């Protein structure tokens, strides 16, 4: 690989623009430059790196594996440069914590941590970002959020991040208390679910992959009758008025199980158990404000350990 000191800012800006838009034409327009000039910069960057960074697909330009890695670090570097410039100008607001929130902690850990944090630190704004994991990971690498709070991420999202374990949480199967399965829930097995309407997570989500791994290990390929959603709120509301079985993290229905509205079935396995904790960008120190909020999260997590 040739020396990286030949990389110029125009190389980085052109590459990030194409990674963001998936199109050389759109990227050139966003940078107010010509497409040939942008293409030359990309070719120079690939020569410097010594790897193909982009490949043409039917939908435009896509990042290769090397391109994905480079995009992650270029994104972080540009974000830090912009933050440094804001600080130097005196326009960067430091009294703020931004956290990516995964659904399994939205009604439990996040609520308790946010309440105690704001009671202790009313002068620090708290931003809670709700999005899909790929979007949140992008925000994390761009330094738009301080850390993620929720279930352990899938392997493909763990590059460039560090995870701090707080407690374990199970993915469970639940029914409304008036469902026939609620009479003897511990006797229900996977075979009993095959004729039921199932509400399950969408494909490629963390919890869906855990559920699929569990099913595959027991010889089941899936369910014949199902609704797929990432909305735990929909799952809870649907169960309250319809006959169905839902698969979701325990934290999403802790309240309903506690007051008896929902009943947990006796279906369990080690594939359904995962860690809940904090996900950081590796090598990037948290701000003082983020450290304070993280300490409130750790304190609140003791309730679930």
C-alpha positions as CSV (number, residue, x, y, z in Angstrom):
1,X,0.0,0.0,0.0
2,X,1.3,3.4,-0.9
3,X,1.8,6.1,1.8
4,X,-1.5,7.5,3.1
5,X,0.0,11.0,3.4
6,X,-1.0,11.4,-0.3
7,X,-4.7,11.3,0.7
8,X,-6.2,14.8,0.3
9,X,-9.3,16.3,1.6
10,X,-10.9,16.2,-1.9
11,X,-10.4,12.4,-1.9
12,X,-12.2,12.1,1.4
13,X,-15.1,14.4,0.4
14,X,-15.6,12.7,-3.0
15,X,-15.5,9.2,-1.5
16,X,-18.0,10.1,1.3
17,X,-20.3,11.8,-1.1
18,X,-20.5,8.7,-3.3
19,X,-20.9,6.5,-0.3
20,X,-23.8,8.6,0.9
21,X,-25.6,9.0,-2.5
22,X,-24.6,5.8,-4.3
23,X,-24.2,7.8,-7.5
24,X,-21.2,9.6,-9.1
25,X,-23.6,12.1,-10.7
26,X,-25.4,12.9,-7.5
27,X,-22.2,13.1,-5.5
28,X,-20.6,15.5,-8.1
29,X,-23.7,17.7,-7.9
30,X,-23.7,17.8,-4.1
31,X,-20.0,18.9,-4.2
32,X,-20.5,21.4,-7.0
33,X,-17.9,19.7,-9.1
34,X,-17.9,17.8,-12.4
35,X,-18.3,14.0,-12.6
36,X,-15.0,13.5,-14.5
37,X,-13.2,15.4,-11.7
38,X,-14.9,13.3,-9.0
39,X,-14.1,10.1,-10.9
40,X,-10.4,11.0,-11.1
41,X,-10.3,11.7,-7.3
42,X,-11.9,8.3,-6.6
43,X,-9.5,6.5,-8.9
44,X,-6.5,8.3,-7.2
45,X,-7.9,7.2,-3.8
46,X,-8.2,3.6,-4.9
47,X,-4.6,3.7,-6.2
48,X,-3.4,5.1,-2.9
49,X,-5.3,2.5,-0.8
50,X,-4.4,-0.3,-3.2
51,X,-7.9,-1.8,-3.0
52,X,-11.2,-1.4,-5.0
53,X,-13.5,0.7,-2.9
54,X,-16.5,0.9,-5.1
55,X,-18.3,-1.5,-7.4
56,X,-21.0,-0.8,-9.9
57,X,-24.4,-2.6,-9.4
58,X,-27.8,-2.4,-11.0
59,X,-28.7,0.3,-8.5
60,X,-25.6,2.5,-8.8
61,X,-22.3,2.4,-6.9
62,X,-21.9,0.3,-3.9
63,X,-19.1,0.1,-1.3
64,X,-16.8,-3.0,-1.4
65,X,-15.8,-4.5,2.0
66,X,-12.7,-2.3,1.9
67,X,-14.8,0.7,1.0
68,X,-17.2,0.0,4.0
69,X,-14.2,0.0,6.4
70,X,-12.8,3.2,4.9
71,X,-16.2,4.9,4.9
72,X,-16.5,4.2,8.6
73,X,-13.2,5.8,9.6
74,X,-13.5,8.7,7.1
75,X,-16.9,9.4,8.4
76,X,-15.6,9.6,12.0
77,X,-12.6,11.7,11.0
78,X,-14.8,14.3,9.1
79,X,-17.2,14.5,12.0
80,X,-14.3,15.1,14.4
81,X,-12.9,17.8,12.2
82,X,-16.3,19.6,12.0
83,X,-16.7,19.3,15.8
84,X,-13.2,20.7,16.4
85,X,-14.0,23.6,14.1
86,X,-17.2,24.3,16.0
87,X,-15.4,24.3,19.3
88,X,-12.7,26.6,17.9
89,X,-15.5,29.0,16.8
90,X,-17.2,28.8,20.1
91,X,-20.4,27.5,18.5
92,X,-20.3,23.9,19.7
93,X,-22.7,23.1,22.5
94,X,-21.1,20.7,25.0
95,X,-24.0,20.4,27.5
96,X,-25.7,17.7,25.6
97,X,-25.8,13.9,25.6
98,X,-27.0,12.0,22.5
99,X,-27.9,8.3,22.8
100,X,-29.1,5.8,20.3
101,X,-32.0,3.8,21.8
102,X,-32.9,0.2,20.9
103,X,-36.5,-0.9,21.5
104,X,-35.9,-3.5,24.2
105,X,-34.9,-0.8,26.7
106,X,-37.3,2.0,25.7
107,X,-39.9,1.2,28.5
108,X,-37.5,0.1,31.2
109,X,-33.8,0.9,31.5
110,X,-33.9,4.1,29.4
111,X,-36.8,5.5,31.3
112,X,-35.2,5.0,34.7
113,X,-31.8,6.3,33.6
114,X,-33.3,9.3,31.9
115,X,-35.4,10.2,34.9
116,X,-32.5,10.0,37.4
117,X,-30.1,11.8,35.0
118,X,-32.4,14.8,34.4
119,X,-33.2,15.0,38.1
120,X,-29.5,15.3,38.9
121,X,-28.4,17.3,35.8
122,X,-31.2,19.6,34.6
123,X,-28.8,21.8,32.7
124,X,-27.7,19.0,30.3
125,X,-29.9,18.2,27.4
126,X,-30.6,14.5,26.7
127,X,-31.3,13.4,23.1
128,X,-32.7,9.9,22.5
129,X,-32.5,8.7,18.9
130,X,-34.8,6.0,17.6
131,X,-33.8,4.3,14.3
132,X,-32.8,1.0,12.8
133,X,-29.4,-0.4,13.9
134,X,-27.6,0.4,10.6
135,X,-28.7,4.1,10.9
136,X,-27.7,4.2,14.6
137,X,-24.3,2.7,13.9
138,X,-23.8,5.3,11.2
139,X,-24.6,8.0,13.7
140,X,-22.3,6.5,16.2
141,X,-19.3,6.4,13.8
142,X,-20.1,10.0,12.7
143,X,-20.0,11.1,16.3
144,X,-23.7,12.2,16.1
145,X,-24.5,10.1,19.1
146,X,-22.3,9.2,22.1
147,X,-23.3,5.6,22.5
148,X,-26.0,3.0,21.9
149,X,-28.2,1.6,24.6
150,X,-29.8,-1.8,24.2
151,X,-29.2,-5.4,23.1
152,X,-25.8,-6.7,21.9
153,X,-25.5,-6.0,18.2
154,X,-25.1,-8.6,15.4
155,X,-21.6,-9.5,14.3
156,X,-21.6,-7.4,11.1
157,X,-22.2,-4.3,13.2
158,X,-19.4,-4.9,15.8
159,X,-16.5,-3.7,13.7
160,X,-15.1,-0.5,15.2
161,X,-17.3,-0.6,18.3
162,X,-16.9,-1.8,21.9
163,X,-19.6,-3.2,24.1
164,X,-20.1,-2.9,27.9
165,X,-22.3,-5.7,29.3
166,X,-24.8,-4.6,31.9
167,X,-27.2,-7.6,32.2
168,X,-28.7,-10.4,30.3
169,X,-32.2,-10.5,28.8
170,X,-34.3,-13.2,27.2
171,X,-36.3,-13.2,24.0
172,X,-39.6,-14.7,25.0
173,X,-42.9,-16.0,23.6
174,X,-46.0,-14.4,25.2
175,X,-49.8,-14.5,25.0
176,X,-52.7,-12.6,26.5
177,X,-54.0,-14.0,29.7
178,X,-57.2,-15.1,28.0
179,X,-55.4,-17.2,25.4
180,X,-55.8,-21.0,25.8
181,X,-52.1,-21.3,26.1
182,X,-52.1,-19.2,29.3
183,X,-53.8,-22.1,31.2
184,X,-50.6,-24.2,31.3
185,X,-48.0,-22.0,29.7
186,X,-45.1,-24.1,30.8
187,X,-46.4,-27.1,28.8
188,X,-46.4,-25.2,25.4
189,X,-43.7,-26.1,22.9
190,X,-42.7,-25.0,19.4
191,X,-44.9,-27.6,17.8
192,X,-48.0,-26.0,19.5
193,X,-47.2,-22.7,17.8
194,X,-47.4,-24.0,14.3
195,X,-51.2,-23.3,13.9
196,X,-51.1,-20.0,15.7
197,X,-50.9,-16.5,14.4
198,X,-47.4,-15.4,15.3
199,X,-46.1,-11.8,15.7
200,X,-42.4,-11.8,15.1
201,X,-39.6,-9.3,14.5
202,X,-38.7,-8.3,10.9
203,X,-36.0,-10.2,9.1
204,X,-32.4,-9.0,9.6
205,X,-33.1,-7.4,13.0
206,X,-31.1,-8.5,16.0
207,X,-34.0,-10.3,17.8
208,X,-35.2,-12.0,14.6
209,X,-31.8,-13.5,14.0
210,X,-31.8,-14.8,17.5
211,X,-35.3,-16.3,17.0
212,X,-34.4,-17.9,13.7
213,X,-31.2,-19.4,15.2
214,X,-33.3,-20.9,18.0
215,X,-35.9,-22.3,15.6
216,X,-33.3,-23.7,13.2
217,X,-31.5,-25.5,16.0
218,X,-34.7,-27.3,16.8
219,X,-35.6,-28.3,13.3
220,X,-38.2,-25.5,12.6
221,X,-37.9,-23.3,9.5
222,X,-40.4,-20.7,10.7
223,X,-44.1,-20.1,11.1
224,X,-46.8,-20.5,8.4
225,X,-49.0,-17.6,9.7
226,X,-47.2,-14.5,10.9
227,X,-47.1,-10.8,11.1
228,X,-43.5,-9.3,11.0
229,X,-42.9,-5.9,12.6
230,X,-40.2,-3.9,14.5
231,X,-42.9,-2.2,16.5
232,X,-43.2,-3.7,20.0
233,X,-46.0,-1.2,20.6
234,X,-48.0,-2.9,17.8
235,X,-47.2,-6.3,19.3
236,X,-48.5,-5.3,22.7
237,X,-51.6,-3.7,21.4
238,X,-52.4,-6.5,19.0
239,X,-52.1,-9.1,21.8
240,X,-54.5,-7.2,24.0
241,X,-57.4,-7.7,21.6
242,X,-56.5,-10.6,19.3
243,X,-55.5,-14.2,19.6
244,X,-51.9,-14.5,18.8
245,X,-48.4,-15.4,20.1
246,X,-45.7,-12.7,20.1
247,X,-41.9,-13.2,20.2
248,X,-40.1,-10.2,21.7
249,X,-37.6,-9.2,24.4
250,X,-38.7,-9.6,28.0
251,X,-38.0,-5.9,28.6
252,X,-40.7,-4.9,26.0
253,X,-43.4,-6.6,28.0
254,X,-42.1,-6.5,31.6
255,X,-44.9,-4.4,32.8
256,X,-47.7,-6.5,31.2
257,X,-46.2,-9.7,32.6
258,X,-45.8,-8.1,36.0
259,X,-49.5,-7.1,36.2
260,X,-50.7,-10.4,34.7
261,X,-52.1,-9.1,31.3
262,X,-49.6,-11.2,29.4
263,X,-48.3,-14.7,30.2
264,X,-44.8,-16.0,29.3
265,X,-44.8,-19.4,27.6
266,X,-42.3,-22.1,28.7
267,X,-40.4,-22.0,25.4
268,X,-36.7,-21.2,26.1
269,X,-33.2,-21.8,25.0
270,X,-29.7,-20.3,25.3
271,X,-30.0,-18.8,21.8
272,X,-32.7,-16.5,23.1
273,X,-30.6,-15.0,25.8
274,X,-28.4,-12.0,25.0
275,X,-26.6,-9.1,26.7
276,X,-27.9,-5.7,27.2
277,X,-25.5,-2.8,27.6
278,X,-23.7,0.2,26.1
279,X,-22.1,0.2,22.6
280,X,-19.3,2.7,22.1
281,X,-17.2,3.8,19.1
282,X,-13.8,2.1,19.8
283,X,-11.0,4.6,20.5
284,X,-13.3,7.6,21.1
285,X,-13.5,8.9,24.6
286,X,-16.9,9.9,25.9
287,X,-17.6,13.5,26.8
288,X,-18.0,14.4,30.5
289,X,-21.8,14.7,30.0
290,X,-22.0,11.3,28.3
291,X,-20.0,9.7,31.1
292,X,-22.5,11.1,33.6
293,X,-25.4,9.7,31.8
294,X,-23.6,6.3,31.4
295,X,-23.2,6.2,35.2
296,X,-27.0,6.7,35.6
297,X,-27.6,3.9,33.1
298,X,-25.3,1.5,35.0
299,X,-27.1,2.4,38.3
300,X,-30.5,1.7,36.7
301,X,-29.3,-1.5,35.2
302,X,-28.7,-3.0,38.7
303,X,-32.4,-3.3,39.0
304,X,-32.4,-5.8,36.1
305,X,-29.3,-7.8,36.9
